[in-house]
Amino acid sequence: MHMKIHRTPAGEVVALCDTELLGSVLSDGKRRLDLKSHAGFYSGSPVSEQEAVKALSGAQNINLVGKKSLEAARKAGIDISSAVMVSGVPHLQAYKI
């Protein structure tokens, strides 16, 4: 997985993507997820599942793409039931208010 933490005045956004998905464009007719044009949003550093779980546990906002990334979120105690599927790949955005 690749993770990039974006720091904003409103808090952190943890972007996590399964490595093999970076550079791809997913589309199913209803939804389109362009991981080629927006690869820089996710392509920070390669991380282990343990590192991802730790970062996700304290995150205010998350943006996740891929089965491994969502599994790390689940292990961090995040409800992943609202993830959407795009070409068979799960995607989840969650924000703390």
GROMACS elastic network, one bead per residue, 0.5 to 0.9 nm:
[ bonds ]
;  ai    aj funct       b0    kb
    1    16     6  0.66878   500
    1    17     6  0.55211   500
    1    20     6  0.81119   500
    1    43     6  0.89952   500
    1    45     6  0.83102   500
    1    46     6  0.56396   500
    1    47     6  0.56727   500
    1    48     6  0.68919   500
    1    49     6  0.76607   500
    1    52     6  0.81896   500
    1    66     6  0.88837   500
    1    68     6  0.73103   500
    1    69     6  0.68036   500
    2    15     6  0.81286   500
    2    16     6  0.56911   500
    2    17     6  0.54053   500
    2    18     6  0.63466   500
    2    19     6  0.57188   500
    2    22     6  0.85748   500
    2    42     6  0.63338   500
    2    43     6  0.54935   500
    2    44     6  0.59699   500
    2    45     6  0.53301   500
    2    47     6  0.58519   500
    2    48     6  0.87433   500
    2    52     6  0.88644   500
    2    69     6  0.89260   500
    3    14     6  0.70080   500
    3    15     6  0.55500   500
    3    17     6  0.66136   500
    3    18     6  0.89421   500
    3    41     6  0.88713   500
    3    42     6  0.57651   500
    3    43     6  0.62002   500
    3    44     6  0.51113   500
    3    45     6  0.54729   500
    3    46     6  0.63594   500
    3    47     6  0.65373   500
    3    52     6  0.74208   500
    4    13     6  0.82992   500
    4    14     6  0.61042   500
    4    15     6  0.52619   500
    4    16     6  0.66722   500
    4    40     6  0.86383   500
    4    41     6  0.69467   500
    4    42     6  0.54301   500
    4    43     6  0.61996   500
    4    45     6  0.65076   500
    5    12     6  0.65494   500
    5    13     6  0.57535   500
    5    15     6  0.61732   500
    5    16     6  0.86562   500
    5    41     6  0.89400   500
    5    42     6  0.84972   500
    5    44     6  0.76359   500
    5    55     6  0.86934   500
    6    11     6  0.84290   500
    6    12     6  0.55930   500
    6    13     6  0.50553   500
    6    14     6  0.64136   500
    6    15     6  0.76580   500
    6    41     6  0.84449   500
    7    10     6  0.81080   500
    7    11     6  0.60439   500
    7    13     6  0.65003   500
    7    14     6  0.87594   500
    8    11     6  0.51636   500
    8    12     6  0.59305   500
    8    13     6  0.77415   500
    9    12     6  0.82116   500
   10    60     6  0.88279   500
   11    59     6  0.83063   500
   11    60     6  0.62552   500
   11    61     6  0.76207   500
   12    59     6  0.63294   500
   12    60     6  0.58384   500
   12    61     6  0.62158   500
   12    62     6  0.83125   500
   13    59     6  0.67741   500
   13    60     6  0.65724   500
   13    62     6  0.53509   500
   13    63     6  0.72205   500
   13    95     6  0.86634   500
   14    42     6  0.86783   500
   14    55     6  0.73846   500
   14    56     6  0.68551   500
   14    59     6  0.64261   500
   14    60     6  0.80854   500
   14    61     6  0.62733   500
   14    63     6  0.62555   500
   14    64     6  0.81254   500
   15    41     6  0.69110   500
   15    42     6  0.53053   500
   15    43     6  0.84744   500
   15    44     6  0.86239   500
   15    61     6  0.86668   500
   15    62     6  0.59135   500
   15    64     6  0.59137   500
   15    65     6  0.83974   500
   16    42     6  0.58974   500
   16    43     6  0.82336   500
   16    44     6  0.88229   500
   16    52     6  0.77784   500
   16    62     6  0.78142   500
   16    63     6  0.63500   500
   16    65     6  0.64505   500
   16    66     6  0.84776   500
   16    69     6  0.60790   500
   16    70     6  0.87436   500
   17    20     6  0.84296   500
   17    21     6  0.70137   500
   17    22     6  0.71365   500
   17    42     6  0.61117   500
   17    43     6  0.78480   500
   17    63     6  0.83296   500
   17    64     6  0.57420   500
   17    66     6  0.59889   500
   17    67     6  0.89052   500
   17    68     6  0.81009   500
   17    69     6  0.59260   500
   17    70     6  0.89240   500
   18    21     6  0.56291   500
   18    22     6  0.71598   500
   18    64     6  0.85210   500
   18    65     6  0.64055   500
   18    66     6  0.51953   500
   18    67     6  0.72783   500
   18    68     6  0.61339   500
   18    69     6  0.59744   500
   19    22     6  0.56400   500
   19    43     6  0.84095   500
   19    46     6  0.78220   500
   19    66     6  0.87450   500
   20    23     6  0.81640   500
   20    24     6  0.84504   500
   21    24     6  0.56247   500
   21    25     6  0.84082   500
   21    26     6  0.89922   500
   21    35     6  0.71321   500
   21    36     6  0.89854   500
   21    65     6  0.80223   500
   21    66     6  0.73863   500
   22    25     6  0.86335   500
   22    35     6  0.54650   500
   22    36     6  0.65066   500
   22    38     6  0.88752   500
   22    39     6  0.59877   500
   22    42     6  0.78729   500
   22    43     6  0.75276   500
   23    34     6  0.78981   500
   23    35     6  0.50993   500
   23    37     6  0.75394   500
   23    38     6  0.82717   500
   23    39     6  0.61303   500
   24    33     6  0.84355   500
   24    34     6  0.66119   500
   24    35     6  0.51561   500
   24    36     6  0.52549   500
   24    37     6  0.88124   500
   24    39     6  0.86885   500
   25    32     6  0.72822   500
   25    33     6  0.58655   500
   25    35     6  0.55361   500
   25    36     6  0.61308   500
   25    37     6  0.84891   500
   26    31     6  0.80073   500
   26    32     6  0.55869   500
   26    33     6  0.50019   500
   26    34     6  0.62532   500
   26    35     6  0.76584   500
   26    86     6  0.62516   500
   26    87     6  0.58596   500
   26    88     6  0.88620   500
   26    89     6  0.81086   500
   27    30     6  0.73431   500
   27    31     6  0.56137   500
   27    33     6  0.63109   500
   27    34     6  0.82393   500
   27    86     6  0.61267   500
   27    87     6  0.57772   500
   28    31     6  0.56817   500
   28    32     6  0.67115   500
   28    85     6  0.88325   500
   28    86     6  0.59028   500
   28    87     6  0.51478   500
   28    88     6  0.85690   500
   29    32     6  0.73739   500
   29    87     6  0.89326   500
   30    86     6  0.84188   500
   31    85     6  0.86986   500
   31    86     6  0.62552   500
   31    87     6  0.85230   500
   32    86     6  0.70266   500
   32    87     6  0.87086   500
   33    36     6  0.88562   500
   33    38     6  0.89182   500
   33    86     6  0.72561   500
   33    91     6  0.88470   500
   34    37     6  0.58883   500
   34    38     6  0.61783   500
   34    39     6  0.79543   500
   35    38     6  0.50846   500
   35    40     6  0.85612   500
   35    41     6  0.86174   500
   35    42     6  0.82749   500
   36    39     6  0.51185   500
   36    40     6  0.85174   500
   37    40     6  0.78689   500
   38    41     6  0.56218   500
   38    42     6  0.75670   500
   39    42     6  0.55833   500
   39    43     6  0.58221   500
   40    43     6  0.51168   500
   40    44     6  0.73315   500
   41    44     6  0.76790   500
   42    45     6  0.86562   500
   42    63     6  0.87542   500
   42    64     6  0.88189   500
   43    46     6  0.79006   500
   47    50     6  0.79749   500
   47    51     6  0.58860   500
   47    52     6  0.63509   500
   48    51     6  0.52194   500
   48    52     6  0.62661   500
   48    53     6  0.86533   500
   49    52     6  0.50342   500
   49    53     6  0.60825   500
   49    54     6  0.86230   500
   49    68     6  0.79818   500
   49    69     6  0.80603   500
   49    71     6  0.86552   500
   49    72     6  0.59495   500
   50    53     6  0.51641   500
   50    54     6  0.62930   500
   50    55     6  0.87827   500
   50    72     6  0.77997   500
   51    54     6  0.51994   500
   51    55     6  0.63256   500
   51    56     6  0.86340   500
   52    55     6  0.52017   500
   52    56     6  0.60172   500
   52    57     6  0.84754   500
   52    69     6  0.79031   500
   52    72     6  0.62919   500
   52    73     6  0.78507   500
   52    76     6  0.85084   500
   53    56     6  0.51350   500
   53    57     6  0.59941   500
   53    58     6  0.89984   500
   53    72     6  0.52838   500
   53    73     6  0.62696   500
   53    74     6  0.84707   500
   53    75     6  0.64699   500
   53    76     6  0.50437   500
   53    77     6  0.88318   500
   54    57     6  0.52639   500
   54    58     6  0.70891   500
   54    76     6  0.71056   500
   55    58     6  0.58403   500
   55    59     6  0.63467   500
   55    76     6  0.86423   500
   56    60     6  0.84331   500
   56    61     6  0.86282   500
   56    62     6  0.73834   500
   56    72     6  0.79204   500
   56    73     6  0.63219   500
   56    76     6  0.61849   500
   56    77     6  0.87981   500
   56    78     6  0.81991   500
   57    60     6  0.89182   500
   57    73     6  0.78654   500
   57    75     6  0.88231   500
   57    76     6  0.50813   500
   57    77     6  0.71262   500
   57    78     6  0.78477   500
   58    76     6  0.88332   500
   59    62     6  0.66944   500
   59    95     6  0.89601   500
   59    96     6  0.86143   500
   60    94     6  0.83967   500
   60    95     6  0.62827   500
   60    96     6  0.53790   500
   60    97     6  0.83162   500
   61    93     6  0.75802   500
   61    94     6  0.56725   500
   61    96     6  0.60815   500
   62    92     6  0.76643   500
   62    93     6  0.55720   500
   62    94     6  0.53078   500
   62    95     6  0.65687   500
   63    91     6  0.76043   500
   63    92     6  0.58274   500
   63    94     6  0.67320   500
   63    95     6  0.89139   500
   64    69     6  0.60070   500
   64    70     6  0.64940   500
   64    73     6  0.83972   500
   64    83     6  0.89891   500
   64    90     6  0.80739   500
   64    91     6  0.55729   500
   64    92     6  0.51440   500
   64    93     6  0.63898   500
   64    94     6  0.88601   500
   65    68     6  0.83429   500
   65    69     6  0.61696   500
   65    70     6  0.71019   500
   65    89     6  0.71793   500
   65    90     6  0.59489   500
   65    92     6  0.66577   500
   65    93     6  0.89707   500
   66    69     6  0.53418   500
   66    70     6  0.62868   500
   66    71     6  0.86432   500
   66    89     6  0.56088   500
   66    90     6  0.52933   500
   66    91     6  0.64400   500
   66    92     6  0.89744   500
   67    70     6  0.52213   500
   67    71     6  0.60915   500
   67    72     6  0.86805   500
   67    89     6  0.69544   500
   67    90     6  0.62175   500
   67    91     6  0.85663   500
   68    71     6  0.50235   500
   68    72     6  0.62678   500
   68    73     6  0.87142   500
   69    72     6  0.51708   500
   69    73     6  0.64117   500
   69    74     6  0.87930   500
   69    90     6  0.89722   500
   70    74     6  0.61839   500
   70    75     6  0.86269   500
   70    78     6  0.89008   500
   70    80     6  0.68060   500
   70    83     6  0.85174   500
   70    90     6  0.74416   500
   70    91     6  0.78654   500
   70    92     6  0.76879   500
   71    75     6  0.62556   500
   71    76     6  0.86016   500
   71    80     6  0.85147   500
   72    75     6  0.50821   500
   72    76     6  0.62459   500
   72    77     6  0.88885   500
   72    78     6  0.88832   500
   73    77     6  0.65257   500
   73    78     6  0.53703   500
   73    79     6  0.77664   500
   73    80     6  0.72181   500
   74    77     6  0.51953   500
   74    78     6  0.50870   500
   74    79     6  0.63854   500
   74    80     6  0.63570   500
   75    78     6  0.72919   500
   77    80     6  0.89850   500
   79    82     6  0.75617   500
   80    83     6  0.56977   500
   80    92     6  0.71408   500
   80    94     6  0.89897   500
   81    84     6  0.86459   500
   81    92     6  0.89407   500
   82    91     6  0.89623   500
   82    92     6  0.69966   500
   82    93     6  0.86936   500
   82    94     6  0.89487   500
   83    90     6  0.59565   500
   83    91     6  0.53499   500
   83    93     6  0.75582   500
   84    89     6  0.81082   500
   84    90     6  0.55926   500
   84    91     6  0.53549   500
   84    92     6  0.64565   500
   85    88     6  0.54191   500
   85    89     6  0.52238   500
   85    91     6  0.61567   500
   85    92     6  0.88715   500
   86    89     6  0.51520   500
   86    90     6  0.63568   500
   86    91     6  0.71234   500
   87    90     6  0.84469   500
